[in-house]
Amino acid sequence: RLKTAFLARRTFTTSARQLRNKVPEAQKLFQEDNGLPVHIKGGTSDVMLYRATMILSGTCYSLYWLLLAAAPQKNA
């Protein structure tokens, strides 16, 4: 029992590595007034992700309305 208490205490008090806080750097980047919208301030990967999302959602929306128009109408 003593050994398990020691192991539990040790895992909570020691850390394998110290992580650096990157939040202030990200805040500085996103709060900078450079005329860019917030969804593309992160660089090339954000631009590509934004464009892929717009293409995918536009395609799905168009297919939805095409399928809705092609479906037979119920007569009331």
N, C-alpha and C positions, 0 to 999 in steps of 0.2 A: 504494500500500500504506500509506503514511503517513497518508493521509486516512481510510481505513477504521479504522485503529487509533485515530485521534483521535475519530472519531464513536462508536466503541464505548465508549471511555473516558468520553466526555461523557454518553452516555445513562445510564450506571450511576452517575455521580457527581452529576448534577443531577436534581432532581425538579421536576415542573411545579407541584405544590401539596403542601402539608403536610396530612396527614389527622389529624384529632383522634381520640384514643383514647376510645371511648365505653364500653369494657368496665367500668370502675369504676362508672359510673352505672347500667349494667344490673345489675351485681352487687348494688348497693345496693337497687335496686328488687326483685329477686327474693329477696333474703335478708331483707327486711323482714317482721316477724312481724305480719301484719294479718289472719290467719285465712283467707286465700284460698288455694286450691290453686295450685300453681306454674303449671299450664297456663292459668290465667285472670288471672294477675297483670299481664300485659302490656296489659290494657285491653280495649276493645270489639272490636278486631280479633281478639284471641286468643279471646274468648268466641264470636264468630261462627264462627271457624275450628274450634273445638272442637265446637260444635253441629252444624255441617255434616258434620264427620267422623263424629260419632256417628250422625247420620241416615243418611248414606251407608253406613256399615258395617252398621248394623242392617237397612237395606233389602236390601243384598246378602246378608246372612246369612239373612234370612227367605226371599228368593227362592231361594236355594240349597236350603234344606230343602223348600220347596214343590215345586221341580223334582225333587228326589230322591224325594219321596213320590209324585209323579205318574208317574214313570218305571216301566215294566213291570218286574216282578221276574223274574230268571232262575230257572228251576227246576233245582235241582242234581241 
